[in-house]
């Protein structure tokens, strides 16, 4: 109610005076992903990938960096997968020298950016409409089981490569742990797995935004329905941009944005806050949120519980949800974690890492919160350069017939 009153006051004051102090809005706030890439001067391609179960996913490609000669041979391929409520823009919303997507392209890599089913760019299906409950009957189970194989196989077919590097952030790591531990044939197509702010459970999550996940499933459905969750409409985006350019509530916008994953505001380019806000809350399904609720309550990485033995048998061939065995994953894995991360909590990470038998590198950054991995000002020299170093090391080792060496 107080927020509504504040908003009404701001609108009225703006109308009456015409002189309300505001911040300039970056043009990228109003752009789609391809437009952002092209705005920064990079080449861009956009494709649609159809999954085995009929979802149509939008993916973006940065085939090369700036000032690079047209390479005749193939470039090493990197696939970047965003987290919960995110989209492909998460990798390119900072300036080029601070965005992993652009940095990798400039380092000579063929960069592909994924969009999970149900987000703002992947809301199509061969036979279903977003108005149907059936369209939204998915969680990160299906993202791991159907989305990742479809996109990775498409990329390999398009580029002629045999393997890709996989970079996952937040829920993107959850998808990776599930997919690469349950589908050995897919795991063989991954050169190396880079897990940023990894999440397998939310048992010790400190974020106040996760507390509602402790509610019973029926109450969550009663609050949010059975379809989409926090989809950002065009009106909402325009409204959020308007609010967050007002000087007197600029700091409030920044804090609300960081409330989910922890605060480290000194490490963010807050002049880009309107771009972050404009591309945040890209949407997912309520069922995906229910799955995270189950994960928080169980403290385990398990398949979605459909609520009946019959349905669980139909979906997973057993009456209770399958517990995913991360230790079955053989992909070489490098992990970065943050000490102030309210979602990827150090206690949960400790449990997860004990199951990663193929761990080749782990770096813990004590002062990092959840968004530092994609938006942190110091991310290039504290993490991105290390990712590239590991990739270069792997390429050199492969060409010389050697094994990789830990950093």
GUVEXBA-38222 format. One line per 2 residues: their letters; for each residue x, y negated, z negated of C-alpha. Coordinates in pm, 1 decimal, m for minus. Example, Ala and Ser with C-alpha at 12.3 -4.5 7.8 and 13.67 -1.06 7.14 Angstrom:
BEGIN
as	1230.0 450.0 m780.0 | 1367.0 106.0 m714.0
//
This chain:
BEGIN
xx	0.0 0.0 0.0 | 277.8 m244.5 m95.2
xx	462.0 m162.7 227.3 | 144.8 m236.8 424.4
xx	103.9 m571.3 246.3 | 468.8 m657.1 316.5
xx	431.3 m572.1 684.1 | 112.6 m778.2 714.9
xx	286.1 m1070.5 547.1 | 582.1 m1049.9 784.5
xx	358.8 m1042.1 1089.7 | 154.1 m1338.9 966.4
xx	462.2 m1538.0 874.7 | 612.1 m1467.1 1213.6
xx	296.6 m1582.4 1389.0 | 259.5 m1896.8 1178.6
xx	617.2 m2021.6 1177.5 | 779.7 m1865.5 1480.8
xx	1114.3 m1898.6 1304.0 | 1155.7 m1580.7 1107.2
xx	1526.2 m1485.8 1088.8 | 1589.5 m1177.9 1298.8
xx	1873.9 m966.9 1430.0 | 1930.0 m907.3 1798.9
xx	1809.6 m566.1 1914.4 | 2051.9 m346.7 2106.2
xx	1906.5 m256.1 2445.6 | 1981.2 113.2 2375.9
xx	1700.4 107.2 2118.7 | 1451.2 111.3 2406.7
xx	1637.9 357.0 2631.1 | 1609.4 729.7 2682.1
xx	1915.8 953.6 2660.4 | 2016.9 935.3 3026.4
xx	1979.2 557.4 3022.0 | 2204.3 526.9 2715.3
xx	2473.8 736.6 2883.3 | 2455.7 532.8 3203.9
xx	2442.1 205.9 3008.8 | 2784.7 288.6 2867.9
xx	2917.9 350.9 3218.2 | 2931.5 730.9 3211.7
xx	2798.8 966.4 3479.5 | 2489.3 1154.4 3370.6
xx	2279.8 1447.7 3481.8 | 1949.7 1571.7 3341.2
xx	1798.8 1918.6 3369.6 | 1501.9 2120.1 3249.1
xx	1553.7 2472.4 3116.2 | 1271.0 2724.0 3077.2
xx	1298.6 2961.8 2782.0 | 1189.4 3325.6 2783.2
xx	874.5 3231.2 2590.3 | 782.1 2948.0 2827.7
xx	906.5 2628.1 2660.2 | 1060.3 2368.8 2890.8
xx	1363.9 2201.6 2734.6 | 1530.9 1882.0 2851.6
xx	1911.2 1880.5 2842.7 | 2161.8 1610.8 2937.0
xx	2509.2 1635.2 3082.6 | 2811.1 1403.6 3083.1
xx	3025.5 1578.7 3346.0 | 3334.0 1362.6 3293.5
xx	3466.7 1063.9 3104.7 | 3548.8 708.6 3208.7
xx	3839.3 638.6 3440.1 | 3903.5 1004.8 3509.4
xx	3979.5 1128.2 3860.5 | 3723.0 1361.8 4009.4
xx	3849.7 1702.9 3906.6 | 3809.7 1977.4 4163.6
xx	3838.4 2263.9 3916.7 | 3601.5 2331.1 3627.3
xx	3638.9 2146.0 3299.1 | 3605.2 2322.9 2963.6
xx	3239.1 2310.4 2862.5 | 3107.9 2185.5 2526.8
xx	2745.6 2219.4 2416.3 | 2625.3 1989.0 2135.3
xx	2310.5 2078.1 1938.2 | 2140.6 1822.3 1712.3
xx	1976.7 1877.0 1374.2 | 1626.2 1864.7 1226.6
xx	1412.1 1574.5 1356.0 | 1699.3 1471.2 1583.3
xx	1758.8 1469.1 1956.1 | 2048.3 1457.6 2201.3
xx	2097.9 1085.4 2138.6 | 2248.6 1169.9 1797.3
xx	2578.8 1232.5 1976.6 | 2586.5 903.7 2172.4
xx	2414.0 633.1 1963.4 | 2738.2 483.0 1836.9
xx	2974.6 294.4 2067.1 | 3172.7 517.8 2307.1
xx	3487.0 518.6 2092.6 | 3280.4 638.0 1795.6
xx	3039.5 888.9 1955.4 | 3142.0 1253.7 1981.3
xx	2963.5 1302.6 2314.5 | 3160.0 1023.6 2483.4
xx	3487.1 1106.8 2306.3 | 3473.9 1466.2 2430.7
xx	3396.9 1349.9 2785.4 | 3693.4 1111.0 2776.6
xx	3911.6 1396.9 2649.3 | 3840.1 1592.9 2967.0
xx	3542.8 1808.4 2866.0 | 3217.5 1881.7 3046.8
xx	2966.0 1775.5 2780.3 | 2611.0 1909.8 2751.9
xx	2354.3 1778.7 2502.7 | 2062.1 1993.5 2387.0
xx	1708.2 1905.6 2277.3 | 1519.0 2152.2 2058.4
xx	1164.8 2255.5 2146.9 | 901.4 2019.2 2015.1
xx	1113.8 1706.3 1996.0 | 1028.8 1395.2 2195.0
xx	1210.7 1519.0 2508.6 | 1106.7 1887.2 2496.7
xx	727.8 1880.6 2466.3 | 637.3 2092.2 2769.1
xx	543.7 2456.8 2821.9 | 458.1 2666.9 3126.1
xx	106.3 2747.2 3002.3 | 47.8 2569.4 2669.4
xx	m37.1 2207.4 2591.9 | 90.1 2006.5 2295.2
xx	m275.6 1977.6 2194.5 | m290.7 2351.8 2125.5
xx	m191.9 2504.6 1791.5 | m11.8 2783.8 1978.5
xx	239.6 2536.9 2122.3 | 355.1 2447.1 1770.3
xx	381.9 2805.7 1640.8 | 760.1 2800.1 1619.8
xx	1044.8 2729.0 1380.0 | 1422.4 2743.4 1396.1
xx	1380.4 3120.5 1442.9 | 1257.2 3063.8 1798.2
xx	1510.5 2786.1 1856.6 | 1787.9 3035.2 1779.5
xx	1627.8 3332.1 1953.1 | 1505.4 3160.7 2271.2
xx	1637.1 2803.8 2306.0 | 2008.7 2869.3 2257.5
xx	2033.9 3169.4 2494.2 | 1832.2 2989.7 2763.7
xx	2038.7 2670.7 2750.4 | 2378.0 2840.1 2715.2
xx	2306.6 3078.9 3003.2 | 2185.3 2787.6 3217.2
xx	2503.9 2592.1 3146.1 | 2724.8 2889.4 3229.9
xx	2535.3 2953.2 3552.5 | 2553.0 2586.1 3650.9
xx	2923.1 2542.0 3574.4 | 3050.4 2883.6 3675.6
xx	3218.5 2919.8 3337.4 | 3221.3 3234.6 3124.9
xx	3218.9 3068.3 2781.9 | 3132.4 2739.9 2609.5
xx	3235.0 2561.8 2292.3 | 2937.8 2518.9 2058.9
xx	2907.4 2219.9 1825.0 | 2612.4 2233.2 1586.3
xx	2504.3 1970.9 1336.1 | 2274.3 2042.3 1039.6
xx	1986.3 2255.5 1174.7 | 2198.6 2303.0 1486.7
xx	2434.5 2507.3 1268.4 | 2143.0 2711.6 1131.9
xx	2049.3 2801.4 1487.0 | 2409.0 2898.5 1558.7
xx	2448.9 3120.8 1252.8 | 2126.9 3306.5 1338.5
xx	2187.4 3338.3 1712.6 | 2553.4 3439.5 1696.8
xx	2501.3 3693.4 1417.1 | 2199.6 3865.5 1574.9
xx	2284.1 3850.7 1946.6 | 2636.8 3985.1 2008.6
xx	2600.0 3939.0 2384.0 | 2538.7 3566.1 2329.6
xx	2820.1 3541.0 2073.7 | 3063.7 3670.2 2336.1
xx	2988.0 3359.9 2543.4 | 3106.1 3122.8 2267.3
xx	3475.5 3028.1 2264.6 | 3457.7 2859.7 1926.8
xx	3181.2 2741.7 1693.5 | 3214.3 2401.1 1523.7
xx	2970.6 2370.5 1231.7 | 2915.4 2013.3 1106.9
xx	2723.5 1975.6 779.2 | 2623.4 2344.8 791.8
xx	2293.2 2456.2 641.6 | 2174.4 2809.8 573.1
xx	1961.8 2729.5 268.3 | 1835.8 2422.2 81.6
xx	1835.6 2580.3 m263.2 | 2057.2 2308.3 m416.3
xx	1957.3 2019.2 m187.0 | 1940.1 1690.0 m378.5
xx	1755.5 1481.6 m122.4 | 1432.0 1332.4 m259.4
xx	1285.7 1389.1 87.9 | 1308.1 1766.1 40.2
xx	1107.3 1780.5 m282.6 | 777.1 1817.4 m97.9
xx	915.6 2145.3 43.6 | 853.8 2298.5 m299.1
xx	478.9 2263.3 m242.7 | 275.3 2572.4 m143.2
xx	239.3 2633.7 230.3 | m133.0 2556.7 227.1
xx	m73.3 2220.6 63.2 | 190.6 2127.6 322.6
xx	m53.5 2225.9 598.3 | m322.3 2021.2 426.5
xx	m95.5 1716.3 424.8 | 51.3 1744.8 774.4
xx	m180.1 1974.2 969.5 | m65.9 2269.9 1178.4
xx	87.6 2104.7 1482.4 | 362.3 1845.5 1507.6
xx	560.2 1681.6 1229.7 | 687.4 1320.6 1240.9
xx	670.7 1269.9 1615.7 | 779.0 917.6 1701.3
xx	528.0 759.3 1936.8 | 615.9 462.7 2155.1
xx	412.8 236.9 1923.6 | 592.4 366.4 1614.4
xx	929.9 308.2 1777.9 | 841.5 m49.5 1874.7
xx	701.2 m111.9 1528.3 | 1009.7 30.6 1353.0
xx	1242.6 m174.7 1571.0 | 1041.1 m487.7 1495.0
xx	1052.6 m427.5 1120.5 | 1419.5 m342.0 1108.2
xx	1530.0 m650.5 1296.2 | 1386.8 m873.7 1023.1
xx	1678.3 m992.1 812.2 | 1492.3 m969.8 480.2
xx	1409.1 m600.4 514.5 | 1705.6 m489.7 725.2
xx	1869.7 m331.1 420.6 | 1548.4 m149.3 330.5
xx	1539.5 10.0 677.3 | 1899.0 122.5 642.0
xx	1837.9 275.3 300.7 | 1520.1 456.1 407.4
xx	1711.1 604.3 700.1 | 1982.2 737.2 466.8
xx	1744.0 859.4 197.2 | 1728.8 1213.6 333.8
xx	2100.1 1292.1 349.9 | 2282.6 1069.2 102.6
xx	2438.0 723.4 101.8 | 2773.6 613.0 241.3
xx	2668.2 283.5 400.3 | 3020.0 140.9 417.0
xx	3101.9 409.8 671.1 | 2825.8 314.4 915.1
xx	2804.2 48.6 1182.7 | 2493.6 m114.1 1040.5
xx	2470.0 m349.4 1337.5 | 2350.5 m37.5 1522.2
xx	2075.8 35.4 1267.8 | 1799.0 m52.0 1514.0
xx	1938.5 207.0 1757.6 | 1955.0 471.4 1483.9
xx	1599.2 395.4 1373.6 | 1465.7 394.4 1729.9
xx	1599.7 744.2 1795.7 | 1529.5 896.3 1453.8
xx	1224.4 1113.4 1383.7 | 1219.7 1280.5 1723.7
xx	972.1 1534.3 1586.2 | 936.8 1906.6 1524.9
xx	659.9 2150.1 1429.4 | 490.8 2177.5 1091.4
xx	576.9 2548.6 1106.7 | 944.9 2456.7 1123.8
xx	900.1 2249.8 807.5 | 721.9 2545.9 645.7
xx	1020.5 2763.4 734.2 | 1253.0 2517.3 560.7
xx	1016.6 2524.3 263.0 | 1048.5 2903.1 251.3
xx	1427.5 2872.6 279.1 | 1438.2 2626.6 m9.5
xx	1223.1 2847.1 m230.7 | 1398.7 3175.6 m149.1
xx	1754.6 3043.5 m143.8 | 1824.7 3274.4 152.3
xx	1856.8 3247.3 529.2 | 1560.4 3458.0 635.3
xx	1319.5 3481.6 924.0 | 990.0 3295.8 900.0
xx	733.1 3464.1 675.9 | 412.6 3476.6 878.4
xx	207.8 3547.2 566.2 | 106.0 3905.4 636.2
xx	282.9 4238.6 676.9 | 106.6 4295.1 1008.9
xx	225.9 3964.8 1155.6 | 578.0 4011.1 1018.1
xx	591.1 4358.5 1174.8 | 477.6 4213.5 1505.4
xx	741.7 3938.9 1498.6 | 1032.6 4111.1 1323.5
xx	968.4 4486.9 1318.4 | 948.5 4497.3 939.2
xx	680.4 4399.1 684.5 | 897.3 4138.6 511.5
xx	1103.6 3860.2 672.6 | 1445.1 3969.2 800.5
xx	1740.4 3838.6 602.2 | 1999.0 3712.9 849.2
xx	2349.9 3849.4 794.7 | 2592.0 3569.1 876.7
xx	2882.7 3805.3 807.4 | 2792.8 3990.4 1129.4
xx	2899.7 3685.0 1331.8 | 3239.7 3727.1 1499.8
xx	3271.8 3387.6 1673.1 | 3578.6 3188.2 1552.7
xx	3424.5 2917.6 1334.5 | 3548.1 2579.2 1209.4
xx	3348.1 2397.9 940.9 | 3334.2 2039.3 810.8
xx	3142.3 1954.3 492.8 | 3071.3 1642.5 284.6
xx	3083.6 1597.4 m90.9 | 2795.7 1345.1 m96.7
xx	2573.6 1540.2 141.9 | 2228.2 1575.5 m15.2
xx	2114.5 1836.1 239.4 | 2421.2 2048.1 309.1
xx	2496.4 2073.6 m62.1 | 2846.2 2194.9 m162.3
xx	2693.4 2473.1 m376.2 | 2492.2 2607.2 m83.7
xx	2792.4 2567.1 147.5 | 3009.8 2769.9 m89.5
xx	2765.8 3060.0 m67.1 | 2746.0 3028.9 310.8
xx	3122.5 3018.5 365.3 | 3166.8 3337.1 164.8
xx	2973.4 3510.7 444.8 | 3157.2 3353.5 740.1
xx	3412.7 3626.7 806.7 | 3542.9 3454.9 1121.2
xx	3627.5 3122.6 950.8 | 3941.5 2967.3 1100.4
xx	3921.3 2619.0 948.0 | 3730.8 2432.0 678.2
xx	3766.8 2066.7 585.8 | 3577.8 1910.7 296.3
xx	3544.8 1531.2 297.9 | 3446.6 1426.3 m57.2
xx	3284.9 1089.9 23.2 | 3085.0 1193.9 329.1
xx	2704.3 1210.7 329.9 | 2486.4 1388.1 586.3
xx	2486.3 1132.4 869.1 | 2861.3 1063.4 853.1
xx	2917.1 1365.7 1076.7 | 2741.0 1195.8 1368.6
xx	2755.6 823.8 1283.8 | 3050.6 776.8 1046.0
xx	3295.1 502.0 1146.2 | 3587.4 719.9 1038.9
xx	3451.2 1036.5 1204.2 | 3682.8 1011.7 1509.3
xx	4007.8 1035.4 1313.8 | 3878.9 1251.3 1027.6
xx	3690.3 1510.1 1233.1 | 3643.6 1451.3 1607.9
xx	4017.5 1451.1 1679.1 | 4047.3 1778.2 1488.5
xx	3771.1 1933.8 1698.2 | 3956.5 1836.3 2015.6
xx	4286.1 1961.9 1869.8 | 4132.5 2302.8 1799.9
xx	3986.4 2315.3 2150.4 | 4318.3 2222.0 2311.9
xx	4492.9 2478.4 2094.4 | 4246.9 2745.7 2201.8
xx	4289.5 2656.3 2570.3 | 4669.2 2671.0 2539.5
xx	4658.6 2998.8 2350.6 | 4423.2 3150.7 2608.1
xx	4639.9 3045.9 2903.0 | 4948.7 3189.4 2732.2
xx	4774.3 3505.0 2615.0 | 4822.3 3409.0 2249.8
xx	4594.5 3395.1 1946.4 | 4485.7 3068.6 1786.2
xx	4666.8 2929.9 1484.8 | 4494.1 2759.5 1193.1
x	4534.4 2384.6 1150.3
//
